[in-house]
Amino acid sequence: MTVRIFSGDRAVSCIDADDRGLAYGDGLFETVLVDRGQPVWWDEHWRRLERGAGALGIACPDQAKVRGECDSVIAGSVRAVLKIQLTRGRGGRGYAASTELQPTWLVSLHASPPATPQNIALRWCTTMLAIQPALAGIKHCNRLEQVLARAEWQDPEIFDGLMCDTDGRVVCATSGNVFARIGGVWKTPGVHRCGIAGIAREWLLHRLESADECDLSPADVENADAVFLCNSVRGILPVRRLGNRDWSPDANIAAIRRQLAQDQPAFPHLES
Amino acid sequence: MTVRIFSGDRAVSCIDADDRGLAYGDGLFETVLVDRGQPVWWDEHWRRLERGAGALGIACPDQAKVRGECDSVIAGSVRAVLKIQLTRGRGGRGYAASTELQPTWLVSLHASPPATPQNIALRWCTTMLAIQPALAGIKHCNRLEQVLARAEWQDPEIFDGLMCDTDGRVVCATSGNVFARIGGVWKTPGVHRCGIAGIAREWLLHRLESADECDLSPADVENADAVFLCNSVRGILPVRRLGNRDWSPDANIAAIRRQLAQDQPAFPHLES
């Protein structure tokens, strides 16, 4: 892992013990696919980071400076994953933060994840997502719910788990958003109560001919005609199994993957 | 600030950029009053840390080793605040964690906070606490709700703010638990849906002649005969004002403070 760390504009050698990111998860992150040396959906990731920084009142570093450091750690890598993390900065003890803190930010390059199976198997998680509108949608660093949910299974055949909120509505997988085809329309849960406004999810909501945000129960998803996950590193992941429900390959999902591949060649459509 | 950092049994010079505490708030902390060179309520703090580590599945370091390092950073300080932080360890990218991680832990010594006023003023926070039984009670590092709540005011006359959960029940202040005297009985909210099982709170529930855990509305607290906050660094803090409600000094609170001072001389009772 190559990493560069900054406090405001200044390069530093390590994370300080009193960084508020470490103390309180007081920060944000973005995980960006790198393809042929370029960060994919950069503008969309940056806008989400800025939106999150606004919601939390964290100073956002200069985009050009961050992008320059990202390009530097990418260093022409053909395919990799870039992580950007931003914290409120160093803060001593106590929740009160000076408004004059220099934010801490770091960029790191990671190996591309192993090849994703063409059709994935999911499970239901028992860990629930709490309803917190003040933090919904943004990609902040308070992620214990996802950590606990991901620790529920070890079976490598299970690619991810779907999570419900504490009122029983389906929200997302631990590492992606979910779409279900119901009555000829793609449906995905809203992200105003909890969950993350995924970059791939946003692309889909804008590009699909018919796609709605709406409440979904676990039964709605299990009874859907087709289901897929999406995230900005892996693109669109058709689901072949969820609990006891199996799905055959779906022509609608194949069409969406072709559409994504045309729009964003970093996600080539491999006919399965 | 004096700090010592460890990865498992090994002293390290700094927090690594891929520490899961930094990435996800994947950790726990304790804030311990130091009085006459000794950590106050050490056993209680350690038990809560162990309970939290169990709930999150984080390996807990050896108590004697941690205590030795704490004594070393305390180095005979007469009065200070000791912070212990524990994270799951270093973890790369992604929520899945190896079960073989070496936990990261750090101990740091901080100046004693400025003298607390004898009777404090509170406000209501608009930031709500999400209901998440899987994380309730433990002192984990996902604290963005408290950070947002504490950022709601700058007025130095306001000592702390009371927070309600998303269903409108009173839970706690940003940095302490709350007790309200209603019908001759001390009442405090439960901590099974959200909030932290404070060490001073536990002491009070065991030592007060009549104290109940129960749901409280904001009106219940505002209409109470007396209200105090408590935490393990400052002890018992009588409330003189909450929004538009004022309280006179209360003989029952004075009696509790005398009882605490007898039991734990680190919290001397100064007659106001």
Chai-1 contact restraints between the chains, C-beta under 6 A:
chainA,res_idxA,chainB,res_idxB,connection_type,confidence,min_distance_angstrom,max_distance_angstrom,comment,restraint_id
A,V3,B,A17,contact,1.0,0.0,6.0,A-B,restraint_1
A,C14,B,C14,contact,1.0,0.0,6.0,A-B,restraint_2
A,I15,B,I15,contact,1.0,0.0,6.0,A-B,restraint_3
A,I15,B,L22,contact,1.0,0.0,6.0,A-B,restraint_4
A,A17,B,V3,contact,1.0,0.0,6.0,A-B,restraint_5
A,A17,B,L106,contact,1.0,0.0,6.0,A-B,restraint_6
A,G21,B,L22,contact,1.0,0.0,6.0,A-B,restraint_7
A,L22,B,I15,contact,1.0,0.0,6.0,A-B,restraint_8
A,L22,B,G21,contact,1.0,0.0,6.0,A-B,restraint_9
A,L22,B,L22,contact,1.0,0.0,6.0,A-B,restraint_10
A,Y24,B,R143,contact,1.0,0.0,6.0,A-B,restraint_11
A,Y24,B,V147,contact,1.0,0.0,6.0,A-B,restraint_12
A,G25,B,G25,contact,1.0,0.0,6.0,A-B,restraint_13
A,G25,B,C141,contact,1.0,0.0,6.0,A-B,restraint_14
A,G25,B,N142,contact,1.0,0.0,6.0,A-B,restraint_15
A,D26,B,V147,contact,1.0,0.0,6.0,A-B,restraint_16
A,G57,B,A151,contact,1.0,0.0,6.0,A-B,restraint_17
A,R93,B,H110,contact,1.0,0.0,6.0,A-B,restraint_18
A,Y95,B,Q146,contact,1.0,0.0,6.0,A-B,restraint_19
A,Y95,B,V147,contact,1.0,0.0,6.0,A-B,restraint_20
A,Y95,B,R150,contact,1.0,0.0,6.0,A-B,restraint_21
A,Y95,B,T174,contact,1.0,0.0,6.0,A-B,restraint_22
A,A96,B,R150,contact,1.0,0.0,6.0,A-B,restraint_23
A,L106,B,A17,contact,1.0,0.0,6.0,A-B,restraint_24
A,H110,B,R93,contact,1.0,0.0,6.0,A-B,restraint_25
A,T127,B,A134,contact,1.0,0.0,6.0,A-B,restraint_26
A,A130,B,A130,contact,1.0,0.0,6.0,A-B,restraint_27
A,A130,B,I131,contact,1.0,0.0,6.0,A-B,restraint_28
A,A130,B,Q132,contact,1.0,0.0,6.0,A-B,restraint_29
A,I131,B,A130,contact,1.0,0.0,6.0,A-B,restraint_30
A,I131,B,T166,contact,1.0,0.0,6.0,A-B,restraint_31
A,Q132,B,A130,contact,1.0,0.0,6.0,A-B,restraint_32
A,A134,B,T127,contact,1.0,0.0,6.0,A-B,restraint_33
A,A134,B,L148,contact,1.0,0.0,6.0,A-B,restraint_34
A,L135,B,L144,contact,1.0,0.0,6.0,A-B,restraint_35
A,H140,B,L144,contact,1.0,0.0,6.0,A-B,restraint_36
A,C141,B,G25,contact,1.0,0.0,6.0,A-B,restraint_37
A,N142,B,G25,contact,1.0,0.0,6.0,A-B,restraint_38
A,N142,B,N142,contact,1.0,0.0,6.0,A-B,restraint_39
A,N142,B,L144,contact,1.0,0.0,6.0,A-B,restraint_40
A,R143,B,Y24,contact,1.0,0.0,6.0,A-B,restraint_41
A,L144,B,L135,contact,1.0,0.0,6.0,A-B,restraint_42
A,L144,B,H140,contact,1.0,0.0,6.0,A-B,restraint_43
A,L144,B,N142,contact,1.0,0.0,6.0,A-B,restraint_44
A,Q146,B,Y95,contact,1.0,0.0,6.0,A-B,restraint_45
A,V147,B,Y24,contact,1.0,0.0,6.0,A-B,restraint_46
A,V147,B,D26,contact,1.0,0.0,6.0,A-B,restraint_47
A,V147,B,Y95,contact,1.0,0.0,6.0,A-B,restraint_48
A,L148,B,A134,contact,1.0,0.0,6.0,A-B,restraint_49
A,R150,B,Y95,contact,1.0,0.0,6.0,A-B,restraint_50
A,R150,B,A96,contact,1.0,0.0,6.0,A-B,restraint_51
A,A151,B,G57,contact,1.0,0.0,6.0,A-B,restraint_52
A,T166,B,I131,contact,1.0,0.0,6.0,A-B,restraint_53
A,T174,B,Y95,contact,1.0,0.0,6.0,A-B,restraint_54
